[in-house]
Amino acid sequence: MKTIAVIKLIKTIQIQHKETGAAARAARQARFLSLRAMAVRMKVSAPYICDLERGYRNWSIARIRAYEKALEL
């Protein structure tokens, strides 16, 4: 039973990262920013931004703040 609960928690977190990424991509596109432009603003690579937006990488609080700051510039 304990293992099943852990698996459900992991899947829930993965879904949340994908939803966060989809919202982030929509916000970036609404401001007409390319992946490259966003990467330059965040000082990371474009593939890294792509991985965040697709949910392949996990969002940390620091990354969310950096993304929001880059959107405001």
PyMOL Python script that loads the backbone (N, CA, C, O; Angstrom):
from pymol import cmd

cmd.read_pdbstr("""\
ATOM      1  N   MET A   1       0.824  -1.203   0.000  1.00  0.00           N
ATOM      2  CA  MET A   1       0.000   0.000   0.000  1.00  0.00           C
ATOM      3  C   MET A   1       0.861   1.257   0.000  1.00  0.00           C
ATOM      4  O   MET A   1       0.551   2.235  -0.680  1.00  0.00           O
ATOM      5  N   LYS A   2       1.935   1.221   0.763  1.00  0.00           N
ATOM      6  CA  LYS A   2       2.809   2.383   0.855  1.00  0.00           C
ATOM      7  C   LYS A   2       3.429   2.706  -0.507  1.00  0.00           C
ATOM      8  O   LYS A   2       3.539   3.877  -0.871  1.00  0.00           O
ATOM      9  N   THR A   3       3.826   1.699  -1.248  1.00  0.00           N
ATOM     10  CA  THR A   3       4.439   1.884  -2.557  1.00  0.00           C
ATOM     11  C   THR A   3       3.451   2.510  -3.538  1.00  0.00           C
ATOM     12  O   THR A   3       3.824   3.384  -4.320  1.00  0.00           O
ATOM     13  N   ILE A   4       2.217   2.076  -3.502  1.00  0.00           N
ATOM     14  CA  ILE A   4       1.190   2.614  -4.394  1.00  0.00           C
ATOM     15  C   ILE A   4       0.988   4.102  -4.116  1.00  0.00           C
ATOM     16  O   ILE A   4       0.832   4.890  -5.049  1.00  0.00           O
ATOM     17  N   ALA A   5       0.989   4.489  -2.847  1.00  0.00           N
ATOM     18  CA  ALA A   5       0.814   5.898  -2.491  1.00  0.00           C
ATOM     19  C   ALA A   5       1.980   6.731  -3.019  1.00  0.00           C
ATOM     20  O   ALA A   5       1.776   7.846  -3.499  1.00  0.00           O
ATOM     21  N   VAL A   6       3.182   6.207  -2.937  1.00  0.00           N
ATOM     22  CA  VAL A   6       4.357   6.919  -3.436  1.00  0.00           C
ATOM     23  C   VAL A   6       4.277   7.074  -4.946  1.00  0.00           C
ATOM     24  O   VAL A   6       4.576   8.145  -5.474  1.00  0.00           O
ATOM     25  N   ILE A   7       3.876   6.020  -5.645  1.00  0.00           N
ATOM     26  CA  ILE A   7       3.742   6.073  -7.105  1.00  0.00           C
ATOM     27  C   ILE A   7       2.684   7.110  -7.498  1.00  0.00           C
ATOM     28  O   ILE A   7       2.896   7.874  -8.439  1.00  0.00           O
ATOM     29  N   LYS A   8       1.559   7.148  -6.797  1.00  0.00           N
ATOM     30  CA  LYS A   8       0.516   8.134  -7.085  1.00  0.00           C
ATOM     31  C   LYS A   8       1.026   9.550  -6.851  1.00  0.00           C
ATOM     32  O   LYS A   8       0.722  10.455  -7.628  1.00  0.00           O
ATOM     33  N   LEU A   9       1.793   9.744  -5.794  1.00  0.00           N
ATOM     34  CA  LEU A   9       2.352  11.059  -5.500  1.00  0.00           C
ATOM     35  C   LEU A   9       3.314  11.496  -6.603  1.00  0.00           C
ATOM     36  O   LEU A   9       3.273  12.645  -7.043  1.00  0.00           O
ATOM     37  N   ILE A  10       4.168  10.596  -7.046  1.00  0.00           N
ATOM     38  CA  ILE A  10       5.120  10.907  -8.116  1.00  0.00           C
ATOM     39  C   ILE A  10       4.373  11.270  -9.396  1.00  0.00           C
ATOM     40  O   ILE A  10       4.733  12.241 -10.060  1.00  0.00           O
ATOM     41  N   LYS A  11       3.346  10.514  -9.751  1.00  0.00           N
ATOM     42  CA  LYS A  11       2.574  10.814 -10.957  1.00  0.00           C
ATOM     43  C   LYS A  11       1.876  12.165 -10.844  1.00  0.00           C
ATOM     44  O   LYS A  11       1.806  12.906 -11.824  1.00  0.00           O
ATOM     45  N   THR A  12       1.361  12.492  -9.664  1.00  0.00           N
ATOM     46  CA  THR A  12       0.705  13.780  -9.445  1.00  0.00           C
ATOM     47  C   THR A  12       1.696  14.912  -9.629  1.00  0.00           C
ATOM     48  O   THR A  12       1.368  15.920 -10.255  1.00  0.00           O
ATOM     49  N   ILE A  13       2.891  14.770  -9.102  1.00  0.00           N
ATOM     50  CA  ILE A  13       3.925  15.795  -9.237  1.00  0.00           C
ATOM     51  C   ILE A  13       4.315  15.956 -10.696  1.00  0.00           C
ATOM     52  O   ILE A  13       4.506  17.079 -11.162  1.00  0.00           O
ATOM     53  N   GLN A  14       4.437  14.849 -11.428  1.00  0.00           N
ATOM     54  CA  GLN A  14       4.787  14.910 -12.845  1.00  0.00           C
ATOM     55  C   GLN A  14       3.717  15.655 -13.636  1.00  0.00           C
ATOM     56  O   GLN A  14       4.042  16.457 -14.512  1.00  0.00           O
ATOM     57  N   ILE A  15       2.464  15.402 -13.340  1.00  0.00           N
ATOM     58  CA  ILE A  15       1.360  16.090 -14.017  1.00  0.00           C
ATOM     59  C   ILE A  15       1.419  17.584 -13.707  1.00  0.00           C
ATOM     60  O   ILE A  15       1.186  18.411 -14.589  1.00  0.00           O
ATOM     61  N   GLN A  16       1.729  17.931 -12.463  1.00  0.00           N
ATOM     62  CA  GLN A  16       1.813  19.338 -12.086  1.00  0.00           C
ATOM     63  C   GLN A  16       2.934  20.043 -12.843  1.00  0.00           C
ATOM     64  O   GLN A  16       2.772  21.194 -13.250  1.00  0.00           O
ATOM     65  N   HIS A  17       4.071  19.369 -13.037  1.00  0.00           N
ATOM     66  CA  HIS A  17       5.174  19.972 -13.782  1.00  0.00           C
ATOM     67  C   HIS A  17       4.773  20.195 -15.241  1.00  0.00           C
ATOM     68  O   HIS A  17       5.140  21.210 -15.832  1.00  0.00           O
ATOM     69  N   LYS A  18       4.030  19.265 -15.824  1.00  0.00           N
ATOM     70  CA  LYS A  18       3.573  19.433 -17.206  1.00  0.00           C
ATOM     71  C   LYS A  18       2.579  20.581 -17.314  1.00  0.00           C
ATOM     72  O   LYS A  18       2.626  21.356 -18.270  1.00  0.00           O
ATOM     73  N   GLU A  19       1.680  20.695 -16.342  1.00  0.00           N
ATOM     74  CA  GLU A  19       0.704  21.794 -16.356  1.00  0.00           C
ATOM     75  C   GLU A  19       1.400  23.132 -16.167  1.00  0.00           C
ATOM     76  O   GLU A  19       1.043  24.112 -16.821  1.00  0.00           O
ATOM     77  N   THR A  20       2.390  23.184 -15.279  1.00  0.00           N
ATOM     78  CA  THR A  20       3.161  24.410 -15.072  1.00  0.00           C
ATOM     79  C   THR A  20       3.891  24.784 -16.351  1.00  0.00           C
ATOM     80  O   THR A  20       3.928  25.956 -16.727  1.00  0.00           O
ATOM     81  N   GLY A  21       4.468  23.805 -17.017  1.00  0.00           N
ATOM     82  CA  GLY A  21       5.183  24.049 -18.266  1.00  0.00           C
ATOM     83  C   GLY A  21       4.270  24.554 -19.363  1.00  0.00           C
ATOM     84  O   GLY A  21       4.638  25.450 -20.123  1.00  0.00           O
ATOM     85  N   ALA A  22       3.080  23.981 -19.448  1.00  0.00           N
ATOM     86  CA  ALA A  22       2.122  24.417 -20.474  1.00  0.00           C
ATOM     87  C   ALA A  22       1.685  25.858 -20.220  1.00  0.00           C
ATOM     88  O   ALA A  22       1.551  26.641 -21.161  1.00  0.00           O
ATOM     89  N   ALA A  23       1.466  26.205 -18.973  1.00  0.00           N
ATOM     90  CA  ALA A  23       1.088  27.579 -18.641  1.00  0.00           C
ATOM     91  C   ALA A  23       2.236  28.540 -18.927  1.00  0.00           C
ATOM     92  O   ALA A  23       2.017  29.652 -19.408  1.00  0.00           O
ATOM     93  N   ALA A  24       3.451  28.113 -18.632  1.00  0.00           N
ATOM     94  CA  ALA A  24       4.626  28.944 -18.889  1.00  0.00           C
ATOM     95  C   ALA A  24       4.805  29.173 -20.386  1.00  0.00           C
ATOM     96  O   ALA A  24       5.097  30.292 -20.810  1.00  0.00           O
ATOM     97  N   ARG A  25       4.636  28.137 -21.180  1.00  0.00           N
ATOM     98  CA  ARG A  25       4.763  28.266 -22.633  1.00  0.00           C
ATOM     99  C   ARG A  25       3.709  29.237 -23.171  1.00  0.00           C
ATOM    100  O   ARG A  25       4.010  30.078 -24.018  1.00  0.00           O
ATOM    101  N   ALA A  26       2.488  29.119 -22.684  1.00  0.00           N
ATOM    102  CA  ALA A  26       1.420  30.011 -23.137  1.00  0.00           C
ATOM    103  C   ALA A  26       1.740  31.462 -22.791  1.00  0.00           C
ATOM    104  O   ALA A  26       1.495  32.361 -23.596  1.00  0.00           O
ATOM    105  N   ALA A  27       2.287  31.693 -21.598  1.00  0.00           N
ATOM    106  CA  ALA A  27       2.652  33.050 -21.192  1.00  0.00           C
ATOM    107  C   ALA A  27       3.787  33.588 -22.064  1.00  0.00           C
ATOM    108  O   ALA A  27       3.770  34.754 -22.457  1.00  0.00           O
ATOM    109  N   ARG A  28       4.768  32.745 -22.364  1.00  0.00           N
ATOM    110  CA  ARG A  28       5.891  33.160 -23.213  1.00  0.00           C
ATOM    111  C   ARG A  28       5.401  33.493 -24.614  1.00  0.00           C
ATOM    112  O   ARG A  28       5.785  34.515 -25.183  1.00  0.00           O
ATOM    113  N   GLN A  29       4.564  32.642 -25.166  1.00  0.00           N
ATOM    114  CA  GLN A  29       4.060  32.854 -26.520  1.00  0.00           C
ATOM    115  C   GLN A  29       3.134  34.065 -26.596  1.00  0.00           C
ATOM    116  O   GLN A  29       3.081  34.735 -27.628  1.00  0.00           O
ATOM    117  N   ALA A  30       2.406  34.355 -25.523  1.00  0.00           N
ATOM    118  CA  ALA A  30       1.526  35.521 -25.499  1.00  0.00           C
ATOM    119  C   ALA A  30       2.332  36.818 -25.581  1.00  0.00           C
ATOM    120  O   ALA A  30       1.830  37.848 -26.030  1.00  0.00           O
ATOM    121  N   ARG A  31       3.589  36.748 -25.140  1.00  0.00           N
ATOM    122  CA  ARG A  31       4.472  37.914 -25.205  1.00  0.00           C
ATOM    123  C   ARG A  31       5.368  37.883 -26.438  1.00  0.00           C
ATOM    124  O   ARG A  31       6.286  38.692 -26.575  1.00  0.00           O
ATOM    125  N   PHE A  32       5.089  36.944 -27.327  1.00  0.00           N
ATOM    126  CA  PHE A  32       5.825  36.788 -28.588  1.00  0.00           C
ATOM    127  C   PHE A  32       7.328  36.600 -28.377  1.00  0.00           C
ATOM    128  O   PHE A  32       8.140  37.137 -29.131  1.00  0.00           O
ATOM    129  N   LEU A  33       7.690  35.834 -27.345  1.00  0.00           N
ATOM    130  CA  LEU A  33       9.095  35.528 -27.073  1.00  0.00           C
ATOM    131  C   LEU A  33       9.426  34.137 -27.610  1.00  0.00           C
ATOM    132  O   LEU A  33       8.683  33.180 -27.392  1.00  0.00           O
ATOM    133  N   SER A  34      10.537  34.045 -28.305  1.00  0.00           N
ATOM    134  CA  SER A  34      10.988  32.732 -28.784  1.00  0.00           C
ATOM    135  C   SER A  34      11.691  31.993 -27.645  1.00  0.00           C
ATOM    136  O   SER A  34      12.009  32.572 -26.606  1.00  0.00           O
ATOM    137  N   LEU A  35      11.923  30.703 -27.868  1.00  0.00           N
ATOM    138  CA  LEU A  35      12.683  29.930 -26.880  1.00  0.00           C
ATOM    139  C   LEU A  35      14.066  30.538 -26.686  1.00  0.00           C
ATOM    140  O   LEU A  35      14.545  30.659 -25.559  1.00  0.00           O
ATOM    141  N   ARG A  36      14.700  30.914 -27.779  1.00  0.00           N
ATOM    142  CA  ARG A  36      16.049  31.478 -27.695  1.00  0.00           C
ATOM    143  C   ARG A  36      16.062  32.784 -26.916  1.00  0.00           C
ATOM    144  O   ARG A  36      16.938  33.002 -26.079  1.00  0.00           O
ATOM    145  N   ALA A  37      15.092  33.654 -27.190  1.00  0.00           N
ATOM    146  CA  ALA A  37      15.026  34.930 -26.470  1.00  0.00           C
ATOM    147  C   ALA A  37      14.820  34.689 -24.974  1.00  0.00           C
ATOM    148  O   ALA A  37      15.435  35.349 -24.137  1.00  0.00           O
ATOM    149  N   MET A  38      13.963  33.750 -24.658  1.00  0.00           N
ATOM    150  CA  MET A  38      13.712  33.428 -23.250  1.00  0.00           C
ATOM    151  C   MET A  38      14.961  32.849 -22.603  1.00  0.00           C
ATOM    152  O   MET A  38      15.278  33.168 -21.457  1.00  0.00           O
ATOM    153  N   ALA A  39      15.665  32.004 -23.331  1.00  0.00           N
ATOM    154  CA  ALA A  39      16.881  31.395 -22.810  1.00  0.00           C
ATOM    155  C   ALA A  39      17.941  32.450 -22.522  1.00  0.00           C
ATOM    156  O   ALA A  39      18.635  32.382 -21.508  1.00  0.00           O
ATOM    157  N   VAL A  40      18.062  33.413 -23.409  1.00  0.00           N
ATOM    158  CA  VAL A  40      19.027  34.499 -23.198  1.00  0.00           C
ATOM    159  C   VAL A  40      18.658  35.280 -21.945  1.00  0.00           C
ATOM    160  O   VAL A  40      19.524  35.593 -21.129  1.00  0.00           O
ATOM    161  N   ARG A  41      17.394  35.593 -21.792  1.00  0.00           N
ATOM    162  CA  ARG A  41      16.942  36.343 -20.610  1.00  0.00           C
ATOM    163  C   ARG A  41      17.172  35.579 -19.315  1.00  0.00           C
ATOM    164  O   ARG A  41      17.485  36.174 -18.284  1.00  0.00           O
ATOM    165  N   MET A  42      17.014  34.240 -19.370  1.00  0.00           N
ATOM    166  CA  MET A  42      17.195  33.431 -18.162  1.00  0.00           C
ATOM    167  C   MET A  42      18.633  32.935 -17.991  1.00  0.00           C
ATOM    168  O   MET A  42      18.981  32.369 -16.955  1.00  0.00           O
ATOM    169  N   LYS A  43      19.453  33.149 -18.998  1.00  0.00           N
ATOM    170  CA  LYS A  43      20.850  32.709 -18.990  1.00  0.00           C
ATOM    171  C   LYS A  43      20.964  31.188 -18.877  1.00  0.00           C
ATOM    172  O   LYS A  43      21.770  30.653 -18.115  1.00  0.00           O
ATOM    173  N   VAL A  44      20.124  30.517 -19.666  1.00  0.00           N
ATOM    174  CA  VAL A  44      20.178  29.052 -19.795  1.00  0.00           C
ATOM    175  C   VAL A  44      20.064  28.721 -21.278  1.00  0.00           C
ATOM    176  O   VAL A  44      19.936  29.627 -22.102  1.00  0.00           O
ATOM    177  N   SER A  45      20.107  27.449 -21.626  1.00  0.00           N
ATOM    178  CA  SER A  45      20.000  27.064 -23.033  1.00  0.00           C
ATOM    179  C   SER A  45      18.538  26.954 -23.459  1.00  0.00           C
ATOM    180  O   SER A  45      17.647  26.748 -22.635  1.00  0.00           O
ATOM    181  N   ALA A  46      18.315  27.097 -24.756  1.00  0.00           N
ATOM    182  CA  ALA A  46      16.960  26.952 -25.298  1.00  0.00           C
ATOM    183  C   ALA A  46      16.399  25.547 -25.059  1.00  0.00           C
ATOM    184  O   ALA A  46      15.225  25.417 -24.711  1.00  0.00           O
ATOM    185  N   PRO A  47      17.213  24.482 -25.236  1.00  0.00           N
ATOM    186  CA  PRO A  47      16.676  23.151 -24.935  1.00  0.00           C
ATOM    187  C   PRO A  47      16.241  22.989 -23.475  1.00  0.00           C
ATOM    188  O   PRO A  47      15.307  22.244 -23.178  1.00  0.00           O
ATOM    189  N   TYR A  48      16.920  23.684 -22.577  1.00  0.00           N
ATOM    190  CA  TYR A  48      16.534  23.630 -21.165  1.00  0.00           C
ATOM    191  C   TYR A  48      15.140  24.224 -20.972  1.00  0.00           C
ATOM    192  O   TYR A  48      14.309  23.656 -20.263  1.00  0.00           O
ATOM    193  N   ILE A  49      14.887  25.380 -21.612  1.00  0.00           N
ATOM    194  CA  ILE A  49      13.563  26.004 -21.538  1.00  0.00           C
ATOM    195  C   ILE A  49      12.514  25.059 -22.122  1.00  0.00           C
ATOM    196  O   ILE A  49      11.434  24.886 -21.557  1.00  0.00           O
ATOM    197  N   CYS A  50      12.844  24.458 -23.246  1.00  0.00           N
ATOM    198  CA  CYS A  50      11.922  23.523 -23.899  1.00  0.00           C
ATOM    199  C   CYS A  50      11.594  22.351 -22.968  1.00  0.00           C
ATOM    200  O   CYS A  50      10.435  21.953 -22.853  1.00  0.00           O
ATOM    201  N   ASP A  51      12.609  21.808 -22.311  1.00  0.00           N
ATOM    202  CA  ASP A  51      12.393  20.696 -21.380  1.00  0.00           C
ATOM    203  C   ASP A  51      11.511  21.117 -20.206  1.00  0.00           C
ATOM    204  O   ASP A  51      10.652  20.351 -19.771  1.00  0.00           O
ATOM    205  N   LEU A  52      11.718  22.323 -19.696  1.00  0.00           N
ATOM    206  CA  LEU A  52      10.855  22.814 -18.614  1.00  0.00           C
ATOM    207  C   LEU A  52       9.405  22.906 -19.072  1.00  0.00           C
ATOM    208  O   LEU A  52       8.490  22.459 -18.381  1.00  0.00           O
ATOM    209  N   GLU A  53       9.213  23.490 -20.244  1.00  0.00           N
ATOM    210  CA  GLU A  53       7.856  23.692 -20.734  1.00  0.00           C
ATOM    211  C   GLU A  53       7.158  22.383 -21.088  1.00  0.00           C
ATOM    212  O   GLU A  53       5.933  22.297 -21.000  1.00  0.00           O
ATOM    213  N   ARG A  54       7.891  21.398 -21.471  1.00  0.00           N
ATOM    214  CA  ARG A  54       7.277  20.094 -21.795  1.00  0.00           C
ATOM    215  C   ARG A  54       7.100  19.197 -20.579  1.00  0.00           C
ATOM    216  O   ARG A  54       6.452  18.154 -20.664  1.00  0.00           O
ATOM    217  N   GLY A  55       7.673  19.599 -19.448  1.00  0.00           N
ATOM    218  CA  GLY A  55       7.547  18.805 -18.232  1.00  0.00           C
ATOM    219  C   GLY A  55       8.609  17.746 -18.090  1.00  0.00           C
ATOM    220  O   GLY A  55       8.493  16.868 -17.234  1.00  0.00           O
ATOM    221  N   TYR A  56       9.655  17.806 -18.916  1.00  0.00           N
ATOM    222  CA  TYR A  56      10.745  16.835 -18.824  1.00  0.00           C
ATOM    223  C   TYR A  56      11.700  17.165 -17.682  1.00  0.00           C
ATOM    224  O   TYR A  56      12.400  16.286 -17.179  1.00  0.00           O
ATOM    225  N   ARG A  57      11.728  18.423 -17.277  1.00  0.00           N
ATOM    226  CA  ARG A  57      12.528  18.865 -16.132  1.00  0.00           C
ATOM    227  C   ARG A  57      11.577  19.417 -15.082  1.00  0.00           C
ATOM    228  O   ARG A  57      10.491  19.908 -15.389  1.00  0.00           O
ATOM    229  N   ASN A  58      12.016  19.320 -13.845  1.00  0.00           N
ATOM    230  CA  ASN A  58      11.178  19.771 -12.742  1.00  0.00           C
ATOM    231  C   ASN A  58      11.350  21.267 -12.506  1.00  0.00           C
ATOM    232  O   ASN A  58      12.452  21.803 -12.625  1.00  0.00           O
ATOM    233  N   TRP A  59      10.262  21.924 -12.175  1.00  0.00           N
ATOM    234  CA  TRP A  59      10.268  23.344 -11.853  1.00  0.00           C
ATOM    235  C   TRP A  59      10.616  23.516 -10.388  1.00  0.00           C
ATOM    236  O   TRP A  59      10.011  22.885  -9.521  1.00  0.00           O
ATOM    237  N   SER A  60      11.578  24.358 -10.113  1.00  0.00           N
ATOM    238  CA  SER A  60      11.867  24.739  -8.735  1.00  0.00           C
ATOM    239  C   SER A  60      11.296  26.147  -8.535  1.00  0.00           C
ATOM    240  O   SER A  60      10.935  26.820  -9.500  1.00  0.00           O
ATOM    241  N   ILE A  61      11.221  26.572  -7.302  1.00  0.00           N
ATOM    242  CA  ILE A  61      10.730  27.921  -7.012  1.00  0.00           C
ATOM    243  C   ILE A  61      11.646  28.949  -7.668  1.00  0.00           C
ATOM    244  O   ILE A  61      11.177  29.944  -8.221  1.00  0.00           O
ATOM    245  N   ALA A  62      12.943  28.708  -7.605  1.00  0.00           N
ATOM    246  CA  ALA A  62      13.905  29.637  -8.211  1.00  0.00           C
ATOM    247  C   ALA A  62      13.701  29.735  -9.720  1.00  0.00           C
ATOM    248  O   ALA A  62      13.771  30.830 -10.278  1.00  0.00           O
ATOM    249  N   ARG A  63      13.449  28.610 -10.390  1.00  0.00           N
ATOM    250  CA  ARG A  63      13.235  28.616 -11.838  1.00  0.00           C
ATOM    251  C   ARG A  63      11.934  29.324 -12.198  1.00  0.00           C
ATOM    252  O   ARG A  63      11.872  30.041 -13.196  1.00  0.00           O
ATOM    253  N   ILE A  64      10.904  29.126 -11.394  1.00  0.00           N
ATOM    254  CA  ILE A  64       9.633  29.805 -11.654  1.00  0.00           C
ATOM    255  C   ILE A  64       9.821  31.316 -11.542  1.00  0.00           C
ATOM    256  O   ILE A  64       9.327  32.073 -12.378  1.00  0.00           O
ATOM    257  N   ARG A  65      10.533  31.748 -10.509  1.00  0.00           N
ATOM    258  CA  ARG A  65      10.783  33.184 -10.331  1.00  0.00           C
ATOM    259  C   ARG A  65      11.620  33.745 -11.475  1.00  0.00           C
ATOM    260  O   ARG A  65      11.337  34.832 -11.979  1.00  0.00           O
ATOM    261  N   ALA A  66      12.647  33.010 -11.886  1.00  0.00           N
ATOM    262  CA  ALA A  66      13.491  33.459 -13.000  1.00  0.00           C
ATOM    263  C   ALA A  66      12.677  33.556 -14.294  1.00  0.00           C
ATOM    264  O   ALA A  66      12.849  34.490 -15.077  1.00  0.00           O
ATOM    265  N   TYR A  67      11.798  32.590 -14.505  1.00  0.00           N
ATOM    266  CA  TYR A  67      10.943  32.595 -15.705  1.00  0.00           C
ATOM    267  C   TYR A  67      10.018  33.813 -15.675  1.00  0.00           C
ATOM    268  O   TYR A  67       9.877  34.518 -16.674  1.00  0.00           O
ATOM    269  N   GLU A  68       9.394  34.050 -14.531  1.00  0.00           N
ATOM    270  CA  GLU A  68       8.494  35.202 -14.410  1.00  0.00           C
ATOM    271  C   GLU A  68       9.245  36.508 -14.629  1.00  0.00           C
ATOM    272  O   GLU A  68       8.749  37.405 -15.311  1.00  0.00           O
ATOM    273  N   LYS A  69      10.435  36.619 -14.055  1.00  0.00           N
ATOM    274  CA  LYS A  69      11.238  37.828 -14.224  1.00  0.00           C
ATOM    275  C   LYS A  69      11.611  38.031 -15.695  1.00  0.00           C
ATOM    276  O   LYS A  69      11.576  39.154 -16.196  1.00  0.00           O
ATOM    277  N   ALA A  70      11.962  36.956 -16.374  1.00  0.00           N
ATOM    278  CA  ALA A  70      12.319  37.050 -17.795  1.00  0.00           C
ATOM    279  C   ALA A  70      11.114  37.472 -18.637  1.00  0.00           C
ATOM    280  O   ALA A  70      11.283  38.156 -19.647  1.00  0.00           O
ATOM    281  N   LEU A  71       9.926  37.084 -18.249  1.00  0.00           N
ATOM    282  CA  LEU A  71       8.721  37.491 -18.972  1.00  0.00           C
ATOM    283  C   LEU A  71       8.438  38.984 -18.815  1.00  0.00           C
ATOM    284  O   LEU A  71       7.867  39.608 -19.709  1.00  0.00           O
ATOM    285  N   GLU A  72       8.835  39.551 -17.685  1.00  0.00           N
ATOM    286  CA  GLU A  72       8.533  40.951 -17.403  1.00  0.00           C
ATOM    287  C   GLU A  72       9.505  41.920 -18.075  1.00  0.00           C
ATOM    288  O   GLU A  72       9.193  43.104 -18.206  1.00  0.00           O
ATOM    289  N   LEU A  73      10.670  41.446 -18.502  1.00  0.00           N
ATOM    290  CA  LEU A  73      11.663  42.355 -19.095  1.00  0.00           C
ATOM    291  C   LEU A  73      11.184  42.946 -20.398  1.00  0.00           C
ATOM    292  O   LEU A  73      11.900  43.729 -21.021  1.00  0.00           O
TER     293      LEU A  73
END
""", "prot")
cmd.dss("prot")
cmd.show_as("cartoon", "prot")
cmd.util.cbc("prot")
cmd.orient("prot")
